[in-house]
Amino acid sequence: MWLLRDGEVLAAAEMADSLLSRNKGLLGRHEYEGAFLIPHTSGALHAFGMRFALDVAFLDRELAVVDTVQLAPWHVTLPRRRCRTVLEAQSGAFERWRLRPGDRLELHDPQ
């Protein structure tokens, strides 16, 4: 799956599609090149046990970016109003992608 903004591919995307993948997230990885999406969430998440800092975007129902934060290992985020999906990436990715609040994202499955 691909994460896009205005038709431009930002990254390969992985969707948490089970309770196990939602709970595990990016734990146990030493680095991560893509975008990890957690649907059906208010945005409250933790980085307990993470080996690297995260860029976190809080997305609304239409996958528009409501807010972004950097999340250091062993820290938590609070829920965000209107958040329905969380996008996680390794710290620095949002700067490379020039991702900002208000950006509307889309997912494309090439199959």
GUDOTOR-701653 format. One record per residue: x, y, z of N, C-alpha, C, O, CB in turn. Coordinates in pm, whole numbers, plus 32768, in hexadecimal, padded with zeros to 4 digits. Glycine has a CB too. Layout:
N
XYZXYZXYZXYZXYZ;...
***
This chain:
111
80557F8C8000800080008000805B807C800080C9807980377F9F7FFF807A;802C80E87FC3807881647FBB802E81D480027FB381DB7FFE8092818B7F28;8079822C8044804282A68081805F8318802180D2832F7FFA808082C1810F;7FF683617FFB800383CE7F9A7FCB84517FD17F76845380297FBD83A97F19;7FFE84BE7F997FC685447FAE7FC585877F26802D85947EE6801885988018;7F5285B17EF97F4385F37E777F8085A07E077FBF85D67DAC7F83867D7E7A;7F6E851B7E0C7FA084C27DA58033849F7DB08064844B7D647F8884FE7D22;807B84DE7E0E810984C27E21811A84557E8A80E1845E7EF6815685437E4B;816883EF7E6A818383837ECA81E383B67F34825183E47F1581BD83057E82;81B883AE7FB2820D83D68021825D8360805682D3836C807681BA84138091;821A82EB8060825C8277809C820A81FA80848193820080648273828C8133;824C818880948203810A809D81B9810C812281EE813B81868263808C8092;813F80D9812380EC80DE819B80C5805281C880AC7FF98177806E81328183;80BF8043824A80957FC6828880217FE882E5802980478333810C7F8182D7;7FB57F9B82DC7F3E7FB3832E7F367F4B839D7F447ED483847EBD7FB082D7;7F1F7F7A84187F087F1E84877E7D7EE284727E197F2784807F127F678514;7E787E62844F7DF97E24842A7DC97DBA848D7D6A7D7184727E047DE883A2;7E0C7DB285007DE27D5385677E007D8F85EF7E4C7DF085FA7E287CC88556;7DC57D5786567DE07D8686DE7E737D7886FF7EAD7DD0873E7D8A7D3A8744;7EB17D0B86D67F3F7CF686F07F947D6186AB7FED7D9A86EA7F6A7C6B86C2;7F7A7D7B862D7FCA7DDF85E57FB17E6C861B800B7EBF86197FAC7DDB854F;7F377E89864A7F197F0A86897F687F1B870A7FA27F8487237E837F1886A5;7F6B7EB2875B7FB07EBA87DB80477EBC87CB808D7F0188167F887E458833;807B7E73876A810B7E6E875681407EEA870F81A97F1E873381307DF28706;80F77F1886AC81237F8E866281B07F7C862C81CC7F1985E8811D800986BA;82077FDA864B82917FD4861C82F27FA18685836C7FA9867382BC805D85ED;82BD7F6D86F383137F36875C836B7EC6872683407E7586D482BF7F0387D2;83E67EC3875584437E59872E84917E7786B084EF7E2E868F83F97DDB871B;846D7EE0866B84B77F0285F185277F65861585197FB6867084587F408584;85957F5C85CC86067FB585E585FB803685948635809C85B8868A7F6F85C5;85B280308527859780A384D2851D8082847D84F2800F8477861380C78479;84E780E9843B847180D283EA846E81388379847181B1839183EF80DA843F;846A810882FF84708160828A83E88193825B83E281F9821784B28118821A;837C8151827E82FB81728245829E81BC82A282C9820382FD82B980F78218;821D81AB828981B281E782D7815F817783138138811A82CD815A8247827F;81448180839480F5811B83DA8074815C8409807781BE8454814580DE8453;8002812883DD7F80816283FD7F34810C845F7F2D809184527F2F8177837F;7EF9814E84C27EA6810B85257E1A8149851B7E0581B9854A7EE1811885B8;7DBB810184DE7D34813884CE7CE08128854C7D0380DD85A77CEF80F58459;7C71817085507C0E816385BA7C48818086447C38813286A17BD180D885B8;7C8D81F186507CCA821886CF7CB882AD86E77CA682FB86897D5E81F386D1;7CBC82D387667CAF8360878B7D3583A8878B7D3A842287967C70836B8815;7DA1835E877D7E24839B87797E74838A87F87EE883B387FD7E16842A875C;7E3A834F885F7E87833588D97EE082BD88BF7EAF824F88A77E29831B8954;7F6482D188C27FBF826388AD803E827888FE805682E489347FE182548818;808D82108907810782168956817D81E68903816E81A3889C80F981C289D7;81F4820B8933827081DE88F482C481928959833F8196895482BF825688BA;8282814C89B582CA80FC8A188313808B89D082D7803E8987826980C48A85;8396808389E683E4801A89A884158039891C845B7FE688E183957F9F89A5;83F380AD88E6842080D1885F84B680E9885E84EF811788C083D6814E882C;84F480C987EE858580DA87DF85A7815A8794861D817D878785C080638796;854381A08762855B821D871A84E28279872D8475824B874D857582028682;84F982FA8719848D835C87248431835186AA845B8326863E84C683EB8731;83B5837986BD834F83728654831E83FC862C83188457867F82DB831C8681;82FA840A85AE82A3847685818217843B8584820183CC855282CB84AD84F0;81B8848385BE812F845385C980D184BB858E80D9853185B0810A8436865D;8079848F8535801284E784FD7F8A84AF85257F728437851F801E84F28460;7F338509854E7EAB84E685747E52850C84FE7E4D858084D57E7E853085F9;7E0B84A884C87DBC84BA844F7D2784B2846E7CFE846684C67DE2845283E5;7CD6850084257C4684F984377C0A848E83DB7C538440839F7C058583841B;7B86848C83D27B42842483817B6A842682EE7B6A83BE82AC7AAB8434838C;7B8B849C82BB7BB084AA822E7C4784A182197C7884C181AC7B7C852D81F7;7C91847782807D23846C827E7D6784F4826E7DD584FD82387D4E8410820E;7D26855E829F7D6685E182A57DB485EA83287D8685BB83907CFB8654829B;7E2A862583227E80863183977E47869C83F47E3C871183CF7F138654836E;7E248672846E7DEE86CC84D37E60870C85237E5B878385417D8D86818532;7EC686BD85447F3586EB85957FAA868C85817F97861985587F0E86F5862D;802386BB859F80998665859C80ED867F861A80EC86EE864F80EE867E851A;813386198647818F862686B8820585C886A181FD856A8653814886058740;827285E686E882DF858586F182D08540877782BA858187DD836D85CA86E3;82DC84BD877782CA846D87EF834C8425880F837983CD87C58255840787DD;8388844B887F8404840C88AB83E6838488E98377836E891B844F84668911;8447832988E5843282A88929840B82BF89BB843A831C89FC84B282518920;83B4826889EC838482688A76832882DE8A96831783018B0B83F8826A8AD4;82EC831C8A31828B83878A468203835E8A0E81F782F789CB82BC840A8A03;819D83B08A2A8115839589FE80DA841089BA810B848089CC80BD836A8A75;807283FA896B8024846989337F988463896E7F6983F98997801F84638897;7F5984D489717ECE84DD899D7E7384D289237E9E84ED88B37EB5856289E9;7DF684AC89387D9884A688C87D8A852F88867D9D859788C77D0D847488F7;7D68852F88087D5185AB87BE7CC185AC878D7C8D8548875D7DB385B88746;7C83861D879B7BFA862E87697BFA861786D27C548646868C7BC386BC878C;7B9885D286A17B8485B186147BE3854785E07BD88520856C7B93862D85C2;7C3F851586317C9C84AE86037C54842885F57C0B83FE864F7D14849F8664;7C6783E685827C2F8362856A7C9A82FD85417C858284854B7BC4836984FF;7D0D832F85127D7C82DB84E77DFE831F85117E098399850C7D7882C2844D;7E5F82CE853A7EE38303855B7F4682D084F37F43825C84CB7F0F82D885EB;7F9D832984C780098309846A808C831684B780A9837F84F08006836683EB;80DB82AB84B7815E82AC84F981CB8299849081BA824F842F8167823D8566;823A82DF84A682B082CF8451832A82EC84A8831F8329851282AA832F83D3;839E82C18479841882DE84C3842F837584C2841783B8845E849282938487;845D83A9853384738438854184C7846D84CD852D843284A884B8845685C7;849C84DC849484DD851884228493850383A084A9854C833F856784E38414;843C849E839D83F284808321839484F282FB838D8516828683A183FE8332;834D852C835C82ED8595833B8334860F830182FE865382AA829C85BD83B7;83AC862B833183F9869B82FA841E867E8269841286D58213847886B5834F;844B8603824E846C85DD81C483F185E2816A83F9860B80F684A9855181C0;837F85B8819F830385B6815182C0863F814D82618653810182A3854F818B;82F0869E819F82B1872281AF821F871481D981C7875B81A782BB8774812B;820686B78235817F869C82648156870582CB81A08720832A8175860E82A1;80E0874082B980AF87AB830F801B8798832F7FD4875682E380C6883582CD;7FEC87D083A07F5C87D083BA7F11880F83447F3C8873830B7F3C881E843D;7EA287D283227E5387FE82AF7E6B87AA82337E1687A781DA7E71888D8291;7EDD8767822B7EF7871081B77E9086A081B47E6F8667821C7F8886D581BC;7E5F8680813F7E028611812D7E4E859E80ED7E8685AA80807D87863B80D6;7E4E852E81337E9684B781047E37845380C67DBD845B80D87EE384768178;7E6F83F7807C7E1F838980457E75830B80437EF0831180427DEB83AC7FB6;7E31829C80417E738219803A7E5281DB7FB37DE181E17F847E4681BB80B1;7EB781A17F787EA481607EF87EDB80D37F007F5080BE7F1F7EE781AF7E86;7E8680737EE37EAF7FE77EE07EC07FC27E4D7E5D7FBE7E037E467F897F28;7F397FA77E207F517F8C7D907F0D7F0E7D5E7F097EF87CE57FE37F807D76;7ED87EBB7DB67E967E407D877E0C7E5E7D627DC37E047D387E997DD27DEE;
***
